[in-house]
Amino acid sequence: MKLLTLGINHHTAPVAIREKVAFDPEFLQEALHDLRHHLVGANQAGLPEATILSTCNRTEVYCAANDDATSILHEATFDWLAKTQRLAPSSLQPHIYSLPQSDAVRHAFRVACGLDSMVIGETQILGQMKDAVRTANDAGVLGTYLNQLFQKTFAVAKEVRGSTEIGAHSISMAAASVRLAERIFGSIADQRVLFIGAGDMISLCATHFVAHKPKSVAVANRTVERGQELADTIAAQEVQSESFKLSELPSRLHEFDIIASSTASSLPIIGLGMVESALKQRRHKPMVMIDLAVPRDFEPEIARLNDIYLYTVDDLGVMIQTGASLRQAAVSQAEAIIEDRVGNFMHWMSGRKTVPLIQDIQQQGERLRQLELERAMKRLMRGDDPQEVLNAMAQGLTNKFLHGSLHALQHSNGAERDALIKLLPKLFSSHTKSEDQ
């Protein structure tokens, strides 16, 4: 059997292409059956295995097929993908990567560990991969080789996350904002969060905070409609949310524990006096303020107040740089682990080639055993001396066991004979010890 991974991802294709190749989860089993049927049609020599991983950032087809299909597996899989997703092959080809054998194994390991993700070390992809494997198994198209590949993949991901800090350090403004807030409050779940603005930066920041299920979230924006759109998106994640006009900010600032702001204002929109008033109403309960705007939305003097933790983009930048450096060290550790485990898996793959030979040898040995046993039983039933019968059976088994090898040695010459002379002592060396030893 040979392995192949064929697909596209955020490294090779823009979202306009990725969305056309993505599979609807509801029809994934149907697609898997169709893929197997297509591969069988391309190669009658074996029953192929298949798994499809389809997310917003990647669509990948993992296949295992008979050796006879190696030369056509890529072509058949690519043709099926283009046809199924109704894409011209010429429009899909520039974005496709095709990874055979150890490259396919290495890629699966890296994907599961989050090394191939937009945000290095993220964990969502591992759950998505497990879902894909579960779907393939339910569809009956997983098979021995892909099942072994993915079980090993999940084990490697667990090992990498357990022995490195691949997911421990923030590398984005939004993720760093959450981590800074956690340093002060410990948990986001008990806090009320306010987002000021409704642009891309605040939307991304909201996504990270909402993932931690805060007590409530509010959006303050000059344009009420845009603020409400973001609030509705947050509410869809089962987090209590609301929106209000930016002009209401002075009277409501005290309600919130965490404030993240990113507007296009050329002047600060939150002044020292406003924050002092909010602190009094809160009885000096701490507030975390994250200024994502340039120019800044918070007056710099606010940072001097007790119980106020104000962070600017420069503070976040330091954290991001530190996190990136630490994470890069973790990436190097993870890659080393992966490389070693790829070698282990390919050794297992290579060992599978000997399975038919081992089965043949075992069957031949069983036939010889049965033959000698039947002869011995007949002699015992005739009343022959049991000691002589046992000796004859042992001698018969020994002769039959050695016959093939000795015959090959006697009728060989040259390089073949030299090879046999080196090999046979290894095959017949004894690794057993007597019971009294």
C-alpha positions in Angstrom: 0.0 0.0 0.0 1.1 3.6 -0.7 0.0 6.8 1.0 -0.9 10.1 -0.6 -2.2 13.4 0.6 -3.6 15.8 -1.9 -5.1 19.2 -1.1 -5.0 22.9 -0.8 -4.7 25.2 2.2 -4.2 28.8 3.3 -0.6 28.7 2.2 -1.4 27.7 -1.4 -4.8 29.2 -2.2 -6.9 32.3 -1.4 -10.2 32.0 0.3 -12.0 32.5 -3.0 -10.5 29.1 -4.1 -10.7 27.4 -0.7 -14.4 28.0 -0.3 -15.1 26.4 -3.7 -13.2 23.2 -2.8 -14.6 22.8 0.7 -17.0 20.0 1.5 -20.4 20.3 3.3 -20.1 18.1 6.4 -23.6 16.7 5.8 -22.5 15.2 2.5 -19.0 14.1 3.5 -19.8 10.4 3.8 -21.4 10.4 0.4 -18.3 12.1 -1.0 -16.0 9.5 0.6 -18.0 6.6 -1.0 -17.8 8.4 -4.4 -14.1 8.9 -4.0 -13.5 5.2 -3.2 -15.7 4.2 -6.2 -13.7 6.5 -8.4 -10.3 5.1 -7.2 -11.5 1.6 -7.6 -12.5 2.4 -11.2 -9.0 3.7 -11.8 -7.3 0.7 -10.2 -8.9 -2.8 -9.9 -5.9 -4.2 -7.9 -7.1 -3.3 -4.4 -9.6 -1.6 -2.2 -8.4 2.0 -1.5 -8.8 3.8 1.8 -9.8 7.5 2.1 -10.3 10.4 4.5 -11.3 14.0 3.7 -10.3 16.8 6.0 -12.2 20.0 5.1 -12.0 23.2 7.1 -12.1 27.0 6.4 -8.3 26.9 5.9 -7.8 23.6 4.1 -9.3 20.7 2.1 -7.2 17.6 2.1 -7.7 14.1 0.8 -5.8 11.3 2.5 -5.5 8.1 0.5 -4.0 4.6 0.9 -4.0 2.4 -2.2 -2.4 -0.7 -3.6 1.2 -0.5 -5.0 -0.2 -1.0 -8.5 -2.0 2.3 -8.1 0.9 4.5 -7.2 1.5 6.0 -10.6 -2.1 6.9 -11.1 -3.3 7.7 -7.5 -2.4 11.4 -7.7 -4.1 11.8 -11.1 -7.2 9.9 -10.1 -7.6 11.8 -6.8 -7.0 15.2 -8.5 -9.5 14.5 -11.3 -12.1 13.4 -8.7 -11.7 16.5 -6.6 -11.9 18.9 -9.6 -15.0 17.0 -11.0 -16.8 16.8 -7.7 -16.3 20.4 -6.8 -17.1 21.5 -10.4 -13.8 23.2 -11.0 -11.7 23.4 -14.1 -8.5 21.4 -13.5 -6.5 24.3 -14.8 -7.9 26.6 -12.2 -7.2 24.1 -9.4 -3.8 22.8 -10.4 -1.7 25.8 -9.4 -2.9 25.6 -5.8 -2.7 21.8 -5.3 0.0 20.0 -3.3 0.6 16.3 -3.6 2.5 14.5 -0.8 3.4 10.8 -1.1 4.5 8.3 1.5 6.7 9.8 4.3 5.8 13.4 3.1 2.1 12.5 3.6 2.9 11.2 7.1 5.0 14.2 8.1 2.2 16.5 6.8 -0.5 14.8 8.8 1.7 15.0 12.0 2.4 18.8 11.4 -1.3 19.6 10.7 -2.4 17.9 13.9 0.2 19.6 16.0 -0.9 23.0 14.7 2.4 23.7 12.9 0.7 24.2 9.5 -2.0 26.5 10.9 -2.4 30.3 10.5 -1.9 30.6 14.2 1.0 28.3 15.1 0.1 25.8 17.8 -3.7 26.3 17.7 -5.7 23.3 18.8 -8.9 23.5 16.8 -7.5 21.6 13.9 -6.8 18.5 16.0 -10.5 18.2 16.8 -11.4 18.8 13.2 -9.0 16.0 12.1 -10.6 13.6 14.6 -14.0 14.4 13.3 -12.8 13.7 9.7 -11.4 10.3 10.8 -14.6 9.5 12.7 -16.6 10.3 9.5 -14.4 8.1 7.4 -14.7 5.3 9.8 -18.5 5.6 9.9 -18.5 5.5 6.1 -16.4 2.3 6.1 -13.5 3.7 4.1 -10.9 4.3 6.7 -9.0 1.0 6.5 -6.0 -0.4 8.3 -3.3 1.9 6.9 -5.1 5.2 7.4 -6.5 4.2 10.8 -2.9 3.4 11.9 -1.7 6.7 10.4 -4.3 8.8 12.2 -4.0 7.0 15.5 -0.2 7.7 15.3 -1.0 11.3 14.3 -3.1 11.9 17.4 -0.5 10.3 19.6 2.2 12.6 18.1 0.0 15.6 18.6 -0.5 14.7 22.3 3.2 14.1 22.7 4.2 17.4 21.1 1.7 19.4 23.2 2.7 17.6 26.3 6.5 18.0 25.9 6.7 21.4 24.2 5.2 24.9 24.7 3.9 25.0 21.2 0.5 26.5 22.3 1.6 28.4 25.3 2.6 31.8 23.9 0.5 34.4 22.2 1.5 35.7 18.8 -1.4 37.9 17.7 -2.7 41.2 19.1 -6.1 39.6 20.0 -4.6 36.6 21.7 -2.1 38.7 23.6 -5.0 40.9 24.8 -6.8 38.0 26.3 -3.6 36.7 28.0 -2.9 40.1 29.5 -6.5 40.3 30.9 -6.0 36.8 32.3 -2.9 37.9 34.2 -5.0 40.4 36.1 -8.3 38.5 36.6 -7.2 34.9 36.3 -10.4 34.0 34.4 -12.3 35.8 31.7 -15.5 33.9 32.6 -16.4 36.1 35.5 -15.8 39.5 33.8 -17.8 42.0 31.9 -16.1 43.0 28.6 -16.6 46.2 26.6 -15.4 46.6 23.0 -15.2 50.1 21.6 -15.4 50.2 17.8 -16.6 47.6 15.4 -13.8 47.2 12.8 -11.7 44.2 11.9 -9.3 44.5 14.9 -12.1 44.7 17.5 -14.0 41.9 15.7 -11.0 39.6 15.9 -10.4 40.6 19.5 -14.0 39.9 20.4 -13.6 36.4 18.8 -10.8 35.6 21.2 -12.5 37.0 24.3 -15.9 35.4 23.5 -14.2 32.0 23.2 -13.6 32.3 27.0 -17.3 32.8 27.7 -17.2 36.1 29.7 -20.2 37.0 31.9 -21.4 39.6 29.4 -20.2 41.6 26.5 -21.1 45.1 25.1 -20.2 47.0 22.0 -19.9 50.8 21.9 -19.7 52.4 18.5 -20.5 55.6 16.8 -22.6 53.8 14.2 -25.2 51.9 16.2 -26.0 49.5 13.3 -22.4 48.2 13.0 -22.1 47.9 16.7 -25.3 45.8 16.8 -24.0 43.5 14.0 -21.0 42.7 16.1 -23.2 42.2 19.2 -25.5 39.9 17.3 -22.4 37.8 16.2 -21.3 37.6 19.8 -24.8 36.6 20.9 -24.8 33.7 18.4 -22.0 32.3 20.5 -24.3 32.0 23.5 -22.8 35.0 25.3 -25.0 37.8 26.7 -24.4 40.9 24.6 -25.7 44.4 23.8 -24.7 47.5 21.9 -24.9 51.2 22.7 -23.9 54.6 21.4 -20.4 55.8 22.0 -21.9 59.0 23.5 -23.2 56.8 26.4 -19.7 55.7 27.4 -19.1 58.2 30.3 -22.1 57.0 32.1 -21.5 53.3 31.5 -17.7 52.8 31.7 -17.9 51.8 35.3 -19.9 48.7 34.4 -17.0 46.9 32.7 -14.0 45.1 34.0 -12.2 44.8 30.6 -12.2 47.5 27.9 -10.7 46.9 24.5 -10.7 49.8 22.1 -9.8 50.4 18.4 -11.3 53.3 16.7 -10.2 55.7 13.9 -10.4 58.7 16.2 -7.5 61.2 15.8 -7.8 62.1 19.5 -8.3 60.0 22.7 -12.0 59.2 23.3 -11.4 58.1 27.0 -9.9 60.7 29.2 -8.4 60.7 32.7 -11.5 62.3 34.3 -13.9 59.7 32.8 -11.8 56.8 34.2 -11.4 58.4 37.6 -15.2 58.8 37.8 -15.6 55.1 36.8 -13.2 53.9 39.4 -15.1 55.8 42.2 -18.3 54.1 41.2 -16.6 50.7 41.1 -15.0 51.4 44.5 -11.6 51.0 42.9 -12.3 47.5 41.7 -9.5 46.9 39.0 -10.0 47.5 35.3 -8.0 46.3 32.4 -7.8 48.6 29.4 -6.4 47.5 26.1 -5.7 50.3 23.6 -5.4 48.8 20.1 -5.6 52.1 18.3 -3.0 54.3 16.7 -3.4 57.2 17.5 -4.3 56.0 21.0 -7.9 55.9 22.3 -6.9 56.3 25.9 -5.1 59.3 27.4 -1.6 58.2 28.5 -2.1 59.7 32.0 -4.7 57.0 32.8 -1.9 54.4 33.2 -0.7 56.3 36.4 -4.0 55.5 38.2 -4.0 52.8 40.9 -6.2 49.8 40.0 -5.9 50.6 36.3 -4.0 48.3 34.0 -3.6 50.0 30.7 -1.8 48.3 27.8 -1.0 49.8 24.4 0.0 48.3 21.1 3.6 48.6 22.1 3.0 46.5 25.3 1.2 43.9 23.2 4.1 44.0 20.6 6.6 43.1 23.3 4.5 40.2 24.4 4.0 39.1 20.8 7.7 39.2 20.1 8.5 37.3 23.2 5.8 34.7 22.4 7.0 34.3 18.8 10.5 33.6 20.0 9.4 31.1 22.6 7.1 29.5 20.2 9.7 29.2 17.5 11.9 27.2 20.0 8.9 25.0 20.6 8.4 24.6 16.9 11.9 23.3 16.5 11.3 20.8 19.3 8.1 19.7 17.7 9.7 19.3 14.3 12.4 17.0 15.8 9.8 14.9 17.5 7.7 14.6 14.3 10.8 13.6 12.2 11.6 10.8 14.6 8.0 9.6 14.6 7.8 9.7 10.8 10.7 7.3 10.7 8.9 5.0 13.1 5.7 5.0 11.1 7.5 4.3 7.8 9.3 1.4 9.5 5.9 0.0 10.4 4.7 0.6 6.8 7.8 -1.3 5.5 7.2 -4.1 7.9 3.7 -4.6 6.5 5.2 -5.8 3.2 6.4 -8.9 4.9 3.0 -9.9 6.3 2.0 -12.1 3.3 5.4 -13.8 3.4 5.1 -14.5 7.1 1.6 -15.8 6.6 2.8 -18.2 3.8 5.6 -19.5 6.0 3.3 -20.0 8.9 0.8 -21.9 6.7 3.6 -24.1 5.3 4.9 -24.8 8.8 1.4 -25.8 9.9 1.0 -28.2 7.0 4.3 -29.9 7.8 3.3 -30.1 11.5 0.0 -31.7 10.6 1.6 -34.2 8.2 4.2 -35.4 10.8 1.5 -35.4 13.6 -0.8 -37.6 11.5 2.1 -40.1 10.8 3.0 -40.2 14.5 -0.7 -40.8 15.5 -1.0 -43.7 13.0 2.2 -45.4 14.4 1.0 -45.0 18.0 -2.3 -46.5 17.1 -0.4 -49.5 15.6 1.3 -49.9 19.0 4.8 -48.7 18.0 7.1 -47.7 20.8 6.2 -44.0 21.8 9.9 -43.1 22.2 10.7 -44.2 18.6 7.5 -42.4 17.3 8.5 -39.1 19.0 12.1 -39.4 17.7 10.8 -40.1 14.2 8.4 -37.1 14.4 11.2 -34.8 15.6 13.5 -36.0 12.9 10.8 -35.6 10.2 10.1 -32.0 11.3 13.8 -31.2 11.3 14.4 -32.6 7.9 11.4 -30.8 6.4 12.3 -27.5 8.2 15.8 -27.6 6.8 15.1 -29.0 3.3 14.3 -25.8 1.5 17.3 -23.8 2.8 19.8 -26.6 2.3 18.5 -27.3 -1.2 18.8 -23.7 -2.1 22.4 -23.5 -0.7 23.5 -26.7 -2.6 22.1 -25.5 -5.9 23.3 -21.9 -5.8 26.6 -20.3 -6.8 28.4 -17.0 -7.1 26.8 -14.0 -5.4 23.6 -15.9 -4.6 25.6 -18.5 -2.7 27.6 -15.9 -0.8 24.3 -14.1 0.2 22.8 -17.4 1.5 26.0 -18.2 3.4 25.6 -14.8 5.2 21.9 -15.0 5.7 21.2 -18.6 6.8 23.2 -18.5 10.1 20.9 -15.5 11.1 17.8 -17.4 10.1 18.8 -20.5 12.1 20.5 -19.0 15.1 19.0 -20.1 18.4 17.6 -17.4 20.7 16.1 -19.8 23.2 17.5 -21.0 26.5 16.8 -24.2 28.3 14.4 -24.0 31.2 17.1 -24.7 33.8 19.1 -21.7 32.6 
